[in-house]
Amino acid sequence: MNRSEQIEQELTKATKGLQNGNDGLARVCARRAVALASQQWAAQQKLANWKGDSMHHLRQIQAKTTFPLPVRAAAQRLLTKVTEQTQLPMTTNPVTDARIILDHLNTEI
């Protein structure tokens, strides 16, 4: 399975998680999809420090000031724990946030 197929598989699992009321699963799968895409993007950009788990990739995206604010904001929302959603501004669909990031990374590849 190639990377694009892996990303779509994670997004499909995230969507199913949302449909089944499993927000935690949806967020984990959306995060994994972003990590897969950002690994590919970072390799093409020759950014050696972009290794690590999904959360590390999201923190890197959030901190990258050359990325547009909506992309960094989507990364911040995906970094937020499900238990903190009611305390902070959150979207109810982590797949949407993942797609914001994925669309941006795809334009930079």
Secondary structure, 3 states (H helix, E strand, C coil): CCHHHHHHHHHHHHHHHHHCCCHHHHHHHHHHHHHHHHHHHHHHHCCCCCCCCHHHHHHHHHHCCCCCHHHHHHHHHHHCCHHHCCCCCCCCCHHHHHHHHHHHHHHHC
